[in-house]
Amino acid sequence: MGRLRLEAEPGEVGLDAEALARLDRCFARHVDEGRLPGHLVAVARGGRVAHLTAYGLRDVAACLPVEPDTLWRIYSMTKPVTAVAVLMLAEEGALSLDDPLERHLPAFAEPRVYEGGSGAGVRTRPAAAPILLRHLLTHTAGLTFGFYHKHPVDALYREAGLEYSVPPGAGLAETVEVYARMPLQFDPGTQWNYSVASNVLGRVVEVVSGQPLDAFFAGRILGPLGMSDTGFQVAPEQAGRLAELYGETEEGGIAPVPGLPVHGRPRFLSGSGGLVSSALDFHRFMEMLRRGGELDGVRLLSAKTVAAMTRNQLPGDAILREFGAPVHREPGMDGLGFGFNVSVVVDPSRTLAPSSPGTYGWTGAATTAFWVAPRHDLTVQFMSQVRPKSLKVFPELRRLVHESIVD
C-alpha cells in the first residue's frame, strides 16, 4: 500500500498554479452541489506530481473522505492494461496481432454478419474477412454492447443475457462462447464500435498464457510495476479504502448503486472493466507508458510497441466520429483516432476540448479518466465514482488542465 504524493511545485515544471486552483474550484463546486461525492485529480509533468487534490467523500453515508490512497473501480481504464498484456505476448512471439481470432478461440471460426430480421427470423451472411486480434484491440471487430439499444444486434445481445456483458453467474470462458454465437454488426475492420472486445482479449490472454487473467496481470504487469493496490478483488484489509459507487439520479444528484463484485475473487474476470486501482498505482501505469514501456528498471514493452499502441490504428488515419458506428457519431468523438485500447488525438482543431496531437488515454464508466500528453510530457488522472446519465465533466477537466500549461 502506498499514497501518491506531491513531488514538485507547479512552477518548477512549467504549470500555472492559479490555473490549477481554478480547476480545483470548479470540481469542488461539482461536489458541493451534489453532482459528485468526491474526487481525486493528479497532474504530473516529466513524471513528477505537481498537483494533487483529494476533495469530498468516498462514502457519503459514512462521511469518509477521499484520501490519496482511496481505491476506485476504474472500469474501462482496465482496457489499456489488457492491451499491454496482449502486446507483451505478441513481443514474446506467443501470438501475432494479425492472427485470426479463431486460431486461439475456435468458437469464432466463420463469423457471420447481421443482415436483417429479429428473433428466430434473423438473417446473416458470412463475414467478408476473419476477426483478427488487432480488430479486437481497436474495437473494429463488429462486436457490440447490449446496453446501447441502437442496433438490432444490441437487442440480440440482451436476449442472450448480455445486457451487462456477462450472463448471470457466468465466468469469462463461457461468456466469450456466448459472444461467439452472436452475429457481427459489420465486417471486421470496416467500422469502429466500442464493445465487449477486451473481454475476448482477456480470454485470449488466458488461453495463450495458460494462466487465469488475474494471475497473468498480477505476475506479469501489476507486480513488476509495484501496483500492489490494483486487482480484480479487494482484500479485507483494503476494503475500508474502497470508494462507494454512485449513480446519477434523474434530478442530477447521486445515489448508491451496485457495482461489479470485488469483495472476493469474481467469477467473471473482465478485461474490459474489472479492475480496482489507486491513484499511486495508476500513476505508475501511466509512467510506464510515458517512459516507453519501462519503469524503475522494469521493462514490460519495447518503446516501439508502446508507440504503436498509442498512435491511431484506424484505417486511413480515420476519425472516430466518421469511422464509428452511428451510436458514436457525436461531437466528443471528433478529432480522435484510436490506438490499441486508447483514444488518440489526431486533429486538436476538432476536439471538444483543447488538446495536443498524440495525446492518448481513456475513461471509465464511473467518472474516471487518464491521459498522457507526450508533446507536453504530461500525465493526468481523475478519479470519482459516479455512473453518469447526463453529467459530463471531462471536457472542462481537459480545458482547465490545458490552460495550466505555460511552457
BELQUI-V528577 format. One record per backbone hydrogen bond with DSSP energy under -1.0 kcal/mol. NH is the residue of the N-H (numbers start at 1). CO is the residue of the C=O. E is the energy in kcal/mol with one decimal. If there is no record, write none. Layout:
[[NH;CO;E] [NH;CO;E]]
//
This chain:
[[7;49;-3.5] [8;49;-1.6] [12;9;-1.1] [13;10;-1.4] [15;10;-2.4] [16;404;-2.6] [20;16;-1.9] [21;17;-1.9] [22;18;-1.9] [23;19;-1.8] [24;20;-2.1] [25;21;-2.4] [26;22;-2.4] [27;23;-2.2] [28;24;-2.2] [29;25;-1.7] [30;26;-1.2] [31;27;-1.5] [32;28;-3.3] [33;29;-2.4] [34;31;-1.9] [35;30;-2.4] [36;30;-1.5] [39;55;-2.8] [40;383;-2.3] [41;53;-2.2] [42;381;-2.3] [43;51;-2.4] [44;379;-2.9] [45;48;-2.3] [46;377;-2.8] [48;45;-1.7] [50;43;-2.4] [51;43;-1.5] [53;41;-2.5] [55;39;-2.7] [57;37;-2.8] [58;64;-2.5] [59;64;-1.6] [64;59;-2.0] [66;56;-2.3] [70;67;-1.9] [71;241;-2.7] [72;277;-3.0] [74;275;-1.9] [77;74;-2.6] [78;75;-2.3] [79;76;-1.3] [82;78;-1.9] [83;79;-2.4] [84;80;-2.2] [85;81;-2.0] [86;82;-2.2] [87;83;-2.7] [88;84;-2.3] [89;85;-1.8] [90;86;-2.0] [91;87;-2.4] [92;88;-1.6] [93;90;-1.3] [94;89;-2.2] [99;96;-2.0] [101;131;-3.5] [103;100;-2.0] [104;101;-1.5] [105;101;-2.6] [108;105;-2.4] [109;106;-2.1] [113;125;-3.1] [114;184;-3.0] [115;123;-3.3] [116;123;-1.5] [121;118;-2.3] [122;119;-1.2] [123;116;-3.7] [125;113;-1.9] [127;111;-2.6] [133;99;-1.9] [134;97;-2.3] [136;132;-1.2] [137;133;-1.9] [138;134;-1.4] [140;135;-2.7] [148;145;-1.1] [154;151;-1.0] [155;151;-1.2] [156;152;-1.6] [157;153;-2.1] [158;154;-1.8] [159;155;-2.4] [160;156;-1.4] [161;158;-1.9] [162;157;-2.8] [165;162;-2.1] [170;167;-2.4] [175;171;-1.9] [176;172;-2.5] [177;173;-1.5] [178;174;-1.3] [179;175;-2.0] [180;176;-2.0] [181;178;-1.1] [182;179;-1.8] [184;112;-3.2] [185;142;-2.8] [189;140;-3.6] [190;187;-1.8] [192;323;-1.6] [193;139;-2.9] [196;144;-1.2] [199;196;-1.5] [200;196;-1.4] [201;197;-2.2] [202;198;-2.0] [203;199;-1.7] [204;200;-2.1] [205;201;-2.6] [206;202;-1.8] [207;203;-2.5] [208;204;-2.9] [209;205;-2.5] [210;206;-2.0] [216;212;-2.3] [217;213;-2.7] [218;214;-2.4] [219;215;-2.7] [220;216;-2.6] [221;217;-2.0] [222;217;-2.9] [223;218;-1.9] [225;221;-1.8] [226;223;-1.7] [227;222;-3.0] [228;226;-1.6] [230;227;-1.4] [231;276;-1.8] [234;262;-3.7] [238;235;-1.9] [239;235;-1.3] [241;238;-2.5] [242;239;-1.3] [243;71;-2.7] [244;58;-2.9] [246;385;-2.2] [247;255;-2.9] [248;387;-2.6] [249;253;-2.2] [252;249;-1.8] [255;247;-1.8] [257;245;-2.0] [264;262;-1.2] [274;270;-2.1] [276;231;-2.5] [277;72;-2.6] [282;278;-2.6] [283;279;-2.1] [284;280;-2.0] [285;281;-1.9] [286;282;-2.6] [287;283;-2.5] [288;284;-2.1] [289;285;-1.7] [290;286;-3.2] [291;287;-2.5] [292;289;-1.9] [293;288;-3.2] [295;298;-2.5] [298;295;-2.3] [300;293;-2.9] [301;293;-1.3] [306;302;-2.1] [307;303;-2.3] [308;304;-1.8] [309;305;-2.5] [310;306;-1.9] [311;308;-1.1] [313;338;-3.3] [317;314;-1.7] [318;315;-1.1] [320;336;-3.3] [321;333;-1.2] [322;319;-1.1] [323;319;-3.0] [324;320;-2.4] [325;192;-2.9] [328;325;-2.6] [329;326;-1.5] [330;328;-2.1] [333;330;-2.1] [334;331;-1.9] [336;333;-1.3] [337;344;-3.6] [339;342;-3.2] [340;309;-2.5] [341;137;-1.8] [341;339;-1.0] [343;361;-2.5] [344;337;-1.9] [345;359;-2.7] [346;335;-2.7] [347;335;-2.1] [350;347;-2.2] [358;345;-2.7] [359;356;-1.8] [360;372;-2.4] [361;343;-1.5] [362;370;-1.3] [364;368;-2.8] [367;364;-1.2] [369;382;-2.4] [370;362;-2.2] [371;380;-2.1] [372;360;-3.2] [373;378;-3.0] [376;373;-1.1] [378;373;-1.9] [379;44;-2.6] [380;371;-2.5] [381;42;-2.2] [382;369;-2.7] [383;40;-3.0] [386;366;-1.5] [387;246;-2.8] [397;393;-1.9] [398;394;-2.8] [399;395;-2.3] [400;396;-2.6] [401;397;-2.4] [402;398;-2.6] [403;399;-2.3] [404;401;-1.2] [405;402;-1.3] [406;14;-2.3] [407;14;-1.1]]
//
